[in-house]
Amino acid sequence: MKITNRRIVNDANFLFNLVQKQFPVKVSYAISKNISKLERELKIYNSERQKIINKYCKKDEEGNLVIDENNQYHIEDENIDVCNKELNELLDIEIEVNIHKFKLDDLMYGNYEMSPSEMALIDYMIEE
């Protein structure tokens, strides 16, 4: 299945929290397996993101990245647009991930509460 880095980045915290919930064995296994696969992709994404930041971030006399008063990397005004363009290109890259799917019936078996927004975030893991 193709998924963008943007979706992985946006969903990461939710998915890591989701693993703490109690689900049927098949659902829990599928979610855990998928999180493991997505973590690998997130690690690659973060490495590439850091390269872009290193390229455009202002550095101090010792070569360390400068962080401003808002705890953000300091990117010079003339580099902001190109830096954001490259970061967005990275976020928009589609990657192929072999998602381990489960049936909706497996999730509904038992008394497991999941909000509609939580369901929407894992919709790509549910078999039709």
Buried (B, 14 or more C-beta within 10 A) or exposed (E): EEBBBBBBBEBBEEBEEBEEEEBBEBBBBBBBBBBEBBEEBBEEBEEBBEEBBEEBBEEEEEEEBEEEEEEEBBBEEEEEEEBEEBBEEBBEBEBEBEBBBBBEEBBEEEEBEBEEEBEEBBEBBBEE
